[in-house]
C-alpha cells in the first residue's frame, strides 16, 4: 500500500470538500432563490463537469493557467510555483471538477426547507443572512453533509484531471487512483488489488452514508 498516496488523496479530498462547502452553499442558495430568467445557463455551467471529459477540463486548465499564459504567470508570482505539477493545482482542478457533486445536493436540501418557517423568521425581524444560518441551514444540514461526503468520495477517486494537471510525482501529486494506474502498468496486480479494494470499500461506505442521510433525516420538524 502506498501510504504517501493515501495521505495525499485524503488531504486533497478533505480540502476540496471544505472549499466546496464554502463556495457551493452560496451558489446553491442563489440557484434556489433566484428568479433570474437566464438562471438555467448558470445551472448548466455548474453541472458541466458531470458530462465533460476530465481530460478536456485538465487541458483548458493547463492552457489557461500554464506558465505561458498571463493568468499562469500571475498564479506563479502569487503562489511561488507554477500551476502544473503542484498540489495547489490539484486542489483548483478538483474543486472545479467536483463542483456539481456539491452544489446539486446542497440545492436540493435547501429547496426542501419549508418556506413558511423562513418567512416566519423574516416577520420576526431576523435578517436574511441570520435566517439562513439559524433556520435554513440547520434544517438542510443532513443534505449538506451528504453533499460534502459525496464530494469527498468523488475527489478521492479522481484520475483523469488529476493526472493531467498534477502528473505523477510521489509525495506531491501522486494520488491513489494514479498509484493504481502505475501498479497495473508495472503488472503489479497484487498491489493494484489492495489499493483498488481500499477505494472500493471507501466508496461503498460513503454511498451508504449518503443514502442513509437522505432516507433518515435527523430532524422532522413537521412532527409534533
C-alpha positions as CSV (number, residue, x, y, z in Angstrom):
1,X,0.0,0.0,0.0
2,X,1.3,3.4,-1.0
3,X,0.7,5.3,2.3
4,X,2.0,8.6,0.9
5,X,-0.5,8.4,-1.9
6,X,-3.2,7.6,0.6
7,X,-2.4,10.6,2.8
8,X,-2.2,12.9,-0.2
9,X,-5.5,11.6,-1.5
10,X,-7.2,12.2,1.9
11,X,-5.7,15.6,2.2
12,X,-6.8,16.6,-1.3
13,X,-10.4,15.2,-0.8
14,X,-10.7,16.8,2.6
15,X,-9.5,20.2,1.4
16,X,-11.7,20.1,-1.7
17,X,-14.8,19.2,0.3
18,X,-14.2,22.0,2.8
19,X,-13.7,24.6,0.0
20,X,-16.8,23.3,-1.8
21,X,-18.9,23.7,1.3
22,X,-17.8,27.4,1.5
23,X,-18.2,28.0,-2.3
24,X,-21.0,25.6,-3.0
25,X,-23.5,26.8,-0.4
26,X,-23.8,30.4,-1.7
27,X,-24.1,29.1,-5.3
28,X,-26.7,26.6,-4.3
29,X,-28.7,29.1,-2.3
30,X,-28.7,31.6,-5.2
31,X,-29.9,28.9,-7.5
32,X,-32.8,28.1,-5.1
33,X,-34.0,31.6,-4.5
34,X,-33.1,33.4,-7.7
35,X,-35.8,34.2,-10.2
36,X,-33.4,35.4,-12.9
37,X,-34.6,34.5,-16.4
38,X,-31.3,33.1,-17.5
39,X,-30.6,31.1,-14.4
40,X,-30.6,27.9,-16.3
41,X,-27.3,28.9,-18.0
42,X,-25.6,29.1,-14.6
43,X,-27.1,25.7,-13.7
44,X,-25.7,24.3,-17.0
45,X,-22.2,25.7,-16.2
46,X,-22.3,24.3,-12.7
47,X,-23.4,20.8,-14.0
48,X,-21.0,20.8,-16.9
49,X,-18.2,18.8,-15.2
50,X,-20.7,15.8,-14.9
51,X,-20.7,15.3,-18.7
52,X,-17.4,17.0,-19.6
53,X,-14.4,14.6,-20.0
54,X,-11.8,15.3,-17.3
55,X,-9.1,15.5,-20.0
56,X,-11.0,18.5,-21.5
57,X,-11.1,20.3,-18.2
58,X,-7.5,19.5,-17.5
59,X,-6.4,20.7,-20.9
60,X,-8.2,24.0,-20.5
61,X,-6.8,24.5,-17.0
62,X,-3.3,23.9,-18.3
63,X,-3.9,26.2,-21.2
64,X,-5.4,29.0,-19.1
65,X,-3.1,28.7,-16.1
66,X,0.0,27.3,-17.7
67,X,3.4,29.2,-17.5
68,X,2.9,30.8,-20.9
69,X,-0.4,32.4,-20.1
70,X,-0.8,35.8,-18.3
71,X,-3.0,34.1,-15.7
72,X,-0.4,31.4,-15.2
73,X,2.4,33.9,-14.7
74,X,0.3,35.7,-12.2
75,X,-0.5,32.4,-10.4
76,X,3.2,31.6,-10.2
77,X,4.1,35.0,-8.9
78,X,1.4,34.7,-6.1
79,X,1.8,31.0,-5.2
80,X,5.6,30.9,-5.7
81,X,5.3,27.9,-8.1
82,X,3.7,27.2,-11.5
83,X,0.2,25.8,-11.7
84,X,1.1,22.4,-13.4
85,X,2.5,19.6,-11.3
86,X,1.6,21.2,-8.0
87,X,-0.7,20.3,-5.1
88,X,-2.4,23.7,-5.4
89,X,-3.2,23.0,-9.0
90,X,-4.7,19.7,-7.9
91,X,-6.9,21.5,-5.4
92,X,-8.2,24.0,-8.0
93,X,-8.8,21.3,-10.6
94,X,-10.6,19.1,-8.0
95,X,-12.8,22.0,-6.8
96,X,-14.0,22.7,-10.4
97,X,-14.4,19.0,-11.3
98,X,-16.4,18.2,-8.2
99,X,-18.5,21.4,-8.1
100,X,-21.8,19.8,-9.3
101,X,-21.4,16.9,-6.8
102,X,-21.6,19.5,-4.0
103,X,-23.9,22.2,-5.4
104,X,-26.7,19.9,-6.6
105,X,-27.2,18.1,-3.2
106,X,-26.9,21.4,-1.4
107,X,-29.5,23.0,-3.7
108,X,-31.9,20.0,-3.2
109,X,-31.5,20.2,0.6
110,X,-32.0,23.9,0.7
111,X,-35.0,23.8,-1.6
112,X,-36.6,21.2,0.7
113,X,-36.8,23.6,3.7
114,X,-40.3,24.6,4.5
115,X,-40.7,28.2,3.1
116,X,-43.2,29.1,5.8
117,X,-40.5,28.7,8.5
118,X,-38.2,31.1,6.6
119,X,-40.9,33.6,6.1
120,X,-41.9,33.4,9.8
121,X,-38.3,34.3,10.7
122,X,-38.4,37.3,8.4
123,X,-41.6,38.5,10.0
124,X,-39.9,38.4,13.4
125,X,-37.3,40.9,12.1
126,X,-34.4,38.4,11.5
127,X,-32.2,39.3,8.6
128,X,-31.9,37.0,5.6
129,X,-28.3,36.1,6.5
130,X,-29.2,35.3,10.1
131,X,-32.3,33.4,8.9
132,X,-30.1,31.3,6.6
133,X,-27.7,30.3,9.5
134,X,-30.4,29.9,12.2
135,X,-33.3,28.3,10.2
136,X,-32.4,27.2,6.7
137,X,-29.0,25.6,7.2
138,X,-29.9,23.6,10.4
139,X,-33.0,22.2,8.6
140,X,-31.0,21.4,5.5
141,X,-27.8,20.1,7.1
142,X,-28.3,16.4,6.5
143,X,-28.4,17.1,2.8
144,X,-25.4,19.5,3.0
145,X,-23.5,16.8,4.9
146,X,-24.4,14.2,2.3
147,X,-23.1,16.6,-0.5
148,X,-19.9,17.1,1.4
149,X,-19.3,13.4,1.9
150,X,-20.2,12.7,-1.7
151,X,-17.7,15.3,-2.8
152,X,-15.0,13.7,-0.6
153,X,-15.6,10.3,-2.2
154,X,-15.6,11.7,-5.7
155,X,-12.4,13.6,-5.2
156,X,-10.8,10.6,-3.6
157,X,-11.3,8.6,-6.8
158,X,-10.4,11.3,-9.4
159,X,-8.0,10.2,-12.1
160,X,-8.1,12.0,-15.4
161,X,-8.0,15.6,-14.3
162,X,-5.5,14.8,-11.5
163,X,-3.1,13.0,-13.9
164,X,-3.3,15.8,-16.5
165,X,-2.8,18.7,-14.0
166,X,-0.6,17.1,-11.4
167,X,1.2,14.3,-13.2
168,X,2.7,11.6,-11.1
169,X,5.1,13.0,-8.6
170,X,5.4,10.7,-5.5
171,X,4.6,12.6,-2.3
172,X,3.4,15.6,-4.2
173,X,0.8,14.8,-6.8
174,X,0.6,11.0,-6.8
175,X,-2.9,10.0,-5.6
176,X,-4.4,6.6,-5.0
177,X,-6.0,6.4,-8.4
178,X,-2.7,7.3,-10.1
179,X,-0.9,4.7,-8.0
180,X,-3.4,2.0,-9.2
181,X,-2.6,3.0,-12.8
182,X,1.1,2.7,-12.0
183,X,0.7,-0.8,-10.5
184,X,-1.3,-2.0,-13.4
185,X,1.3,-0.7,-15.9
186,X,4.0,-2.4,-14.0
187,X,2.0,-5.7,-13.9
188,X,1.9,-5.4,-10.0
189,X,-1.6,-6.8,-9.8
190,X,-1.4,-7.7,-6.1
191,X,-0.7,-4.1,-5.1
192,X,-3.3,-2.8,-7.6
193,X,-5.9,-5.1,-6.0
194,X,-5.1,-3.9,-2.5
195,X,-5.3,-0.2,-3.4
196,X,-8.4,-0.7,-5.6
197,X,-10.1,-2.7,-2.9
198,X,-9.5,0.1,-0.4
199,X,-11.1,2.6,-2.7
200,X,-14.0,0.3,-3.4
201,X,-14.6,-0.1,0.4
202,X,-14.4,3.7,1.0
203,X,-16.7,4.4,-1.9
204,X,-19.3,1.9,-0.8
205,X,-19.2,3.2,2.8
206,X,-19.6,6.8,1.6
207,X,-22.6,6.0,-0.7
208,X,-24.3,4.0,2.1
209,X,-23.8,7.1,4.4
210,X,-25.2,9.4,1.8
211,X,-28.3,7.3,1.1
212,X,-28.8,6.8,4.8
213,X,-28.7,10.6,5.4
214,X,-31.3,11.1,2.6
215,X,-33.7,8.4,3.9
216,X,-33.5,9.2,7.6
217,X,-33.2,12.9,8.3
218,X,-32.2,13.6,11.8
219,X,-34.9,16.2,12.5
220,X,-38.6,16.0,11.5
221,X,-39.9,19.5,12.2
222,X,-43.4,18.7,10.9
223,X,-43.9,16.1,13.5
224,X,-45.4,17.3,16.8
